[in-house]
Each structure stands twice: as C-alpha cells, then as structure tokens.
C-alpha cells in the first residue's frame, strides 16, 4: 500500500491514500452505539421489504454510507469502485469528463474553476457559477458524487447544463464530453520576465516547473528579471507537489503544517536549501478559483515574504482529506485535518488575501488627440546633450507567439504583475 495526500477542491479534494485498518472501538457508550446500529438495520429491512419499488441492497448501503459522510462536510464522501479508479486516473493528469472542478453549496453544484483548454473552459463556465440542472433533471437532491457521475459519460457525448450566474437569469450551456489531458505547467517569456501558469497540481507539476525555469534561465541568462507564477483558477491537487513547488523558491523554513483531531497527528513540512530563481522577485497571481494546494503555495511564499501575492481573495479550502480503501468495494474520503501556513494562519473559509488587490478588468486605450511638445515649437532651443541618432532599438524578447502577446494585453491582472516586476527590477538595478 502507499500513502499520498491531496489538497484540492471537491473532486480532487485534499486526499491521502492510507492502508485499511481495523475499525477502532468507540470510547464508551458502546451499548448506545449498538442500539443505533440496530436502528439502522431495522430501517434497512423496512425499506428493502416495503418500498414501492425493489431497490438493490448495494445501492441502499452505498447511499447510506455516502449520506453519513456527506453530512459531515462538503468534501467527505463515499467512492464506489469505479469512482475510486476515476480519482486515481485524474491525479495522473488524464481523465474523461467536462474539465470542471466543483463542490456543493446549498444543494447545488458550485463551480470552483474550469480547467484550462477543456470543454467547460471553452464554454465559458466561471468560478462560483451554480449548476441547477443536468440534462433537464434538477441537481437539488443529488449528492456531489451523484452529480459528478451524471456529468461523466462517453467521449463526444453531450450534456446540457442549466447555469445560474449571480443575479442574472439561468442560461443553458451544451458541453461535449472529452478526454481531459491536463498540462499542469505552461510557460513563456514576457520580455525579460518569466511567466509560468500552473493549472493544477498533478504528478508532473514540480518537474514541469523546474524544467520551465531552467529553460528561461538558459534563454535569458543575466537578463532574467523575475517570474510571474499564475495560479488563478487552480483548484489544487497533490499536496506533495504543492510542497515541492513552494520548496523550489524557498531556502529554508516551514512550508505548511497539518493538524488533525489528535495532537500527535500534527505534521510539518519544511523547505530544503536551494532556490531555482536565486532570489529573483516573484509575483503570484490568485483569484477566487485558486483553492487548496494553490493556496498552500501562495500562503507559504507570502508568509516568507518571498513573493508578492496579487489578484483577488482565494477560495478558502483549508482542509485535508484522507482516502481509505475499503476492501475491493471502493474507498471513503474523509476530512482528517486542517492545514496552516507558516505563520500559523488557517485558510479554511477565509482564503488568502492578496498583498495587492487587483480585480479582473478589461484594458482599453483612451483616444487622445494630437499633442504638441516643446520640440514642436518654432525656434525651440536644441538639447546640447542629445546623443547622435542611433539605429533602430533592439526589441526585448517577445512573448512566445502572437496569441500569447494578445492574451497578455487583454489580461489586466497579468499586466499589473508584469509592470510590478519590471519596476522591482529597475529599482534593484539602480540600487546596485
């Protein structure tokens, strides 16, 4: 058996694989527990014998278990054998579906974030959208796992969602299911600034980040001025990968700690020496779709003052789930701990507050009429220090392609992050 911990929102919620163990006997109250279990058995027999339609025993038991777990919090649930296999595939970075991370809120499916370049992303679903119906059937009354299973289906098949966004009237979106292949790390150069986007934390994330940074350093050499780490709409993923990404930029100190029900279950994860950027400045981008593992990274870099966090408040999922296999029948996903940033902050239901609040906005150039300058005036005094005319200036390294450059020009938060890094680099250059 093996152990692995996740920190993600809902479908990939902070999970740890642990070997099955014998159930511990409750401390005291054993006779009362026995009577309650007898009550469950009595109800089970009445339902299977008298319900208007015949119900399979497996469905009754699985639904009862899922009801017990889902009543605890939005992230605890029962995974049947198929769902357990799907979850294991998802953490390897490839799975089938719509490409959407969700949770439950007031009986409806709430979008945490769509995953880049997936059917949900291309259809325009946004964080905090509420899914009201699936193929015309109300979501209200379904568990999260049941809703997720309805959203899954054969590749190229379609599903119709009724979506409620803010105060606007609900609207329909038709999505075509696809095989979701997550490229968790994407990178490019913005002049002398590196840009790395982490869409989720899968098994390849840490290595992908280090490879991207090494390639940028090789291309720019001493001209490398800093890095934008974009984790907007990143729903989380593997905890060990969040720790490794944080460690890549930290020389020492705590990255994150987890504290469970018992004091002896507390864990602390510390950074090892070595900073892939050798101290170059970092701006971390977050928003309301940044959850769990991405909040761990943002919180660690913020607390150590290693990065400036820019954007809007994050999602606020600060709990860890453990997945415990139950024979060959599937697994239970149970919330077992909370995690804390190096300064001891709990992010649960609070989120990470950015150092600089920058809302998403559309950039538009304002029209300006012709303007006259001193040099345009008749008889203007010449500048006696003017340098002789030079050849055309050499442009700095462009963005990877025109599409990337256009994306940057339209992304106000990213533009602000790049301006901030350029300002820091200029300040440091003059200070030296």
C-alpha positions in Angstrom: 0.0 0.0 0.0 1.1 3.6 -0.4 0.2 7.0 1.1 -0.5 10.1 -0.8 -2.1 13.3 0.3 -4.1 15.7 -1.9 -5.1 19.3 -1.3 -7.8 20.3 -3.9 -11.3 21.4 -4.1 -14.0 18.8 -4.1 -13.4 16.3 -6.9 -9.7 16.3 -6.2 -10.1 17.3 -2.6 -7.1 17.0 -0.3 -6.7 13.3 -0.2 -4.3 10.8 1.4 -4.3 7.1 0.4 -3.8 5.0 3.6 -4.0 1.3 4.1 -7.2 -0.1 5.5 -7.1 -0.6 9.2 -9.3 -2.3 11.7 -12.0 0.0 12.9 -11.4 1.4 16.4 -14.0 0.7 19.0 -15.7 3.8 20.3 -14.6 5.0 23.7 -17.6 4.4 26.0 -21.2 4.4 25.0 -20.8 1.0 23.3 -24.3 -0.2 24.2 -25.9 3.1 22.8 -23.9 2.7 19.6 -25.1 -0.9 19.3 -28.7 0.2 19.7 -28.2 2.9 17.0 -26.7 0.3 14.6 -29.7 -1.9 15.3 -32.0 1.1 14.4 -30.1 1.3 11.1 -30.6 -2.4 10.4 -34.3 -2.1 11.2 -34.8 0.8 8.8 -32.8 -1.0 6.1 -35.0 -4.1 6.4 -38.2 -2.0 6.2 -37.0 -0.1 3.1 -35.9 -3.2 1.2 -39.1 -5.0 2.1 -41.8 -2.3 1.7 -40.5 0.4 -0.6 -42.8 0.9 -3.6 -40.1 -0.4 -6.0 -37.4 -3.0 -5.5 -34.1 -1.5 -4.5 -30.7 -3.2 -4.7 -29.1 -3.8 -1.4 -25.8 -2.4 -2.7 -27.4 0.9 -3.6 -29.1 1.2 -0.2 -25.9 0.6 1.7 -23.7 2.8 -0.5 -26.2 5.7 -0.4 -26.4 5.3 3.4 -22.7 5.5 3.7 -22.4 8.4 1.4 -25.2 10.2 3.3 -23.3 9.7 6.6 -20.1 11.1 5.1 -21.5 14.0 3.0 -23.4 15.2 6.1 -20.1 15.9 7.8 -18.7 18.5 5.3 -18.7 19.2 1.6 -15.6 17.2 0.9 -16.2 13.9 2.7 -17.9 11.2 0.6 -18.0 7.5 -0.4 -16.3 6.5 -3.6 -17.6 3.3 -5.2 -15.0 1.1 -7.0 -15.5 3.0 -10.3 -15.3 6.5 -8.7 -12.1 5.4 -6.9 -10.5 4.3 -10.1 -11.5 7.6 -11.8 -10.0 9.6 -9.0 -6.7 7.7 -9.2 -6.6 8.3 -13.0 -7.4 12.0 -12.5 -4.3 12.6 -10.3 -2.1 11.2 -13.1 -3.2 14.1 -15.2 -5.6 12.5 -17.7 -9.3 11.6 -17.3 -12.6 11.8 -19.1 -15.3 14.4 -18.5 -16.0 18.1 -18.8 -12.9 19.6 -17.2 -14.5 21.2 -14.2 -13.8 21.2 -10.5 -16.9 21.5 -8.4 -18.2 21.4 -4.8 -21.7 21.6 -3.3 -23.4 24.7 -2.0 -27.0 24.8 -0.7 -27.8 21.6 -2.6 -26.5 22.9 -5.9 -23.2 22.1 -7.8 -20.9 25.1 -7.5 -18.0 25.6 -9.9 -14.7 26.0 -8.2 -12.9 26.5 -11.5 -12.9 25.2 -15.1 -9.6 23.6 -16.2 -7.8 25.3 -19.0 -8.5 24.1 -22.5 -11.3 21.8 -21.6 -15.0 21.7 -22.7 -16.0 23.6 -19.5 -13.3 26.3 -20.0 -14.2 26.8 -23.7 -17.9 27.0 -22.9 -17.2 30.0 -20.6 -18.1 28.5 -17.2 -16.7 30.6 -14.4 -15.8 30.2 -10.7 -18.9 30.5 -8.5 -21.3 29.5 -11.3 -24.1 27.3 -9.9 -25.3 24.3 -11.9 -29.0 24.0 -11.4 -29.9 21.2 -13.8 -28.2 18.4 -15.7 -29.9 17.3 -18.9 -33.1 18.8 -17.6 -33.0 17.0 -14.2 -32.7 19.1 -11.1 -29.5 18.9 -9.2 -31.2 19.6 -5.9 -31.5 16.4 -4.0 -28.4 14.8 -5.6 -25.2 14.2 -3.7 -22.0 15.6 -5.1 -20.8 12.2 -6.2 -24.1 11.5 -8.0 -23.9 14.9 -9.8 -20.4 14.2 -10.9 -21.3 10.8 -12.2 -24.1 12.3 -14.3 -21.6 14.8 -15.8 -19.3 12.0 -16.8 -20.1 9.9 -19.8 -18.8 8.6 -23.2 -16.3 10.8 -25.0 -18.1 13.0 -27.6 -21.4 12.6 -25.9 -23.3 15.8 -25.0 -24.8 17.1 -21.8 -26.9 20.2 -21.2 -26.3 22.3 -18.1 -28.6 25.0 -16.7 -26.4 27.5 -15.0 -27.1 30.3 -12.6 -24.6 33.2 -12.5 -25.0 35.9 -9.9 -28.3 37.7 -10.2 -28.8 37.0 -13.9 -31.4 34.7 -15.3 -30.3 31.0 -15.6 -29.0 30.0 -19.0 -28.2 26.8 -20.8 -24.8 25.5 -21.9 -24.3 22.4 -24.0 -21.0 20.7 -23.5 -19.4 17.8 -25.4 -17.5 15.4 -23.1 -13.9 14.8 -23.9 -10.8 13.1 -22.6 -9.3 15.6 -20.3 -5.5 15.8 -20.5 -4.1 18.3 -18.0 -0.9 20.1 -18.9 -0.3 21.3 -15.4 2.5 23.7 -16.3 2.7 26.2 -19.1 5.4 28.8 -19.6 6.6 31.6 -21.8 8.7 34.7 -21.7 7.3 38.2 -21.4 10.4 40.2 -22.4 12.8 39.6 -19.6 10.1 38.3 -17.2 9.2 34.6 -17.0 5.6 33.6 -16.9 4.6 30.2 -15.5 1.0 29.1 -15.2 0.1 26.1 -13.0 -3.4 24.9 -13.8 -3.4 22.1 -11.2 -1.0 20.0 -9.1 -0.5 16.6 -10.7 2.4 14.2 -10.5 4.3 16.2 -13.2 3.9 19.7 -11.8 7.2 20.1 -9.8 9.3 18.7 -12.6 7.4 20.8 -15.2 8.1 24.0 -13.2 11.8 23.3 -12.7 12.2 22.5 -16.4 10.4 25.7 -17.4 12.5 27.9 -15.1 15.7 26.2 -16.3 14.8 26.8 -19.9 14.1 30.5 -19.2 17.4 31.0 -17.4 19.2 29.4 -20.3 17.4 31.7 -22.8 17.8 35.0 -20.8 21.0 34.4 -18.8 21.7 37.5 -16.7 18.8 39.4 -18.3 16.3 37.3 -16.4 14.5 39.8 -14.1 11.8 37.8 -12.3 8.8 35.4 -12.5 5.0 35.6 -12.6 3.5 32.5 -11.0 -0.1 32.3 -12.2 -2.3 30.1 -10.1 -5.7 31.7 -10.9 -8.5 29.2 -11.2 -6.2 26.4 -9.9 -8.4 24.0 -7.9 -5.5 22.2 -6.2 -4.3 18.7 -6.5 -1.4 16.7 -4.8 -0.2 18.1 -1.6 3.4 16.8 -2.1 3.5 18.7 -5.4 2.4 21.9 -3.7 5.1 21.4 -1.1 7.7 20.8 -3.8 6.7 23.9 -5.8 7.0 26.0 -2.7 10.3 24.4 -1.8 11.6 25.3 -5.3 11.6 29.0 -4.3 12.4 28.8 -0.6 15.8 28.3 1.1 14.6 27.3 4.5 11.6 27.3 6.9 8.2 25.8 7.2 6.0 25.4 4.1 2.8 24.1 5.6 1.6 22.2 8.6 -1.4 20.0 9.1 -3.2 19.4 12.4 -5.8 16.7 13.0 -8.0 15.6 15.8 -5.2 14.4 17.9 -2.1 16.4 18.8 0.2 13.5 17.8 -1.1 13.6 14.2 0.3 17.1 13.5 2.8 17.3 10.6 5.2 20.0 9.5 6.8 20.2 6.1 10.0 22.2 5.7 11.9 23.6 2.8 15.3 22.4 1.8 18.2 24.7 0.7 18.1 25.8 -2.9 16.1 28.5 -4.8 15.7 27.9 -8.5 15.5 31.7 -9.1 18.4 32.6 -6.8 16.4 35.3 -5.1 14.8 36.9 -8.2 11.5 38.6 -7.4 8.2 36.6 -7.8 4.6 37.8 -8.2 2.0 35.2 -7.5 -1.4 35.6 -9.2 -4.5 34.2 -7.4 -8.3 34.6 -7.6 -11.5 33.1 -6.2 -10.9 29.9 -8.2 -7.5 29.3 -6.5 -8.1 26.6 -4.0 -6.3 24.3 -1.5 -2.9 23.3 -2.9 -2.5 26.6 -4.8 -3.4 28.4 -1.5 -0.7 26.4 0.2 1.9 27.7 -2.3 0.6 31.3 -2.2 0.4 31.3 1.6 4.0 29.9 2.1 5.6 32.4 -0.3 3.6 35.2 1.2 4.5 34.4 4.8 8.2 34.0 4.0 8.0 37.4 2.0 9.4 35.5 -0.9 6.7 36.7 -3.3 4.1 39.5 -3.7 0.6 38.0 -4.0 -1.6 39.9 -6.4 -5.2 39.5 -7.6 -8.3 38.7 -5.5 -9.1 36.6 -2.4 -8.7 32.9 -2.9 -11.3 30.1 -2.4 -10.6 29.2 1.2 -10.3 25.4 1.3 -8.0 24.7 4.2 -8.9 21.0 5.0 -7.1 17.8 4.2 -9.0 14.6 3.2 -7.8 11.0 3.6 -8.9 8.3 1.2 -9.1 4.9 2.9 -9.7 2.0 0.6 -12.4 -0.4 2.0 -11.6 -3.8 0.6 -12.4 -4.0 -3.1 -15.7 -2.1 -2.7 -14.2 1.4 -3.2 -13.0 3.9 -0.6 -14.1 6.6 1.8 -12.9 10.1 1.5 -12.8 11.7 5.0 -11.7 15.1 6.2 -9.0 14.4 8.8 -7.0 17.6 9.3 -6.7 21.3 8.6 -3.7 22.9 7.1 -1.9 26.1 8.2 0.5 28.5 6.6 4.0 29.0 8.1 2.7 31.9 10.2 0.0 29.7 11.7 -2.9 31.0 9.6 -5.8 28.7 8.8 -7.1 29.3 5.4 -10.3 27.4 5.9 -13.3 29.5 4.9 -11.0 32.6 4.9 -8.7 32.2 1.9 -5.5 34.1 1.1 -5.8 37.8 1.0 -3.6 39.3 -1.8 -0.9 41.8 -0.9 -2.1 43.9 -3.7 -5.8 43.7 -4.6 -6.3 43.8 -8.4 -9.7 42.9 -9.8 -10.1 41.4 -13.2 -10.8 44.2 -15.7 -10.8 44.9 -19.4 -8.0 47.1 -20.7 -9.0 49.8 -23.2 -6.8 52.5 -24.7 -8.2 56.0 -24.4 -8.3 58.1 -27.5 -6.0 61.1 -27.4 -5.8 63.9 -29.9 -2.6 65.2 -31.3 -0.4 66.8 -28.6 2.4 69.3 -29.1 5.6 69.1 -27.3 8.5 71.5 -26.7 10.4 70.2 -29.6 7.5 71.1 -31.9 7.6 74.8 -31.1 9.0 77.2 -33.6 12.6 78.1 -32.7 12.7 75.6 -29.8 16.1 75.6 -28.1 18.1 72.5 -29.0 19.2 69.9 -26.4 23.0 70.2 -26.2 23.3 66.7 -24.7 21.3 65.0 -27.3 23.0 61.8 -28.5 23.6 61.3 -32.2 21.0 59.3 -34.0 21.3 55.6 -33.4 20.0 52.6 -35.4 16.6 51.2 -34.5 16.5 49.9 -30.9 16.6 46.1 -30.5 13.3 44.8 -29.1 13.3 42.7 -26.0 12.5 39.1 -26.2 8.9 38.8 -27.4 6.1 36.7 -25.9 6.1 33.1 -27.2 3.7 33.9 -30.0 1.1 36.5 -31.1 -1.7 34.7 -29.4 0.2 34.8 -26.1 1.0 38.5 -26.6 -2.7 39.3 -27.2 -3.7 37.3 -24.1 -1.2 39.4 -22.0 -2.5 42.6 -23.5 -6.1 41.7 -22.5 -5.2 40.4 -19.0 -5.3 43.3 -16.7 -4.1 41.3 -13.6 -1.2 39.8 -15.5 -0.3 43.3 -17.0 -0.1 44.7 -13.5 2.0 41.8 -12.3 4.5 42.3 -15.2 4.6 46.1 -14.5 5.3 45.4 -10.8 8.2 43.0 -11.6 9.7 45.4 -14.2 9.6 48.2 -11.5 11.3 46.0 -8.9 14.0 45.0 -11.4 14.6 48.7 -12.3 14.8 49.7 -8.7 17.3 46.9 -7.9 19.4 47.7 -10.9 19.7 51.4 -9.9 20.4 50.4 -6.2 23.3 48.3 -7.4 
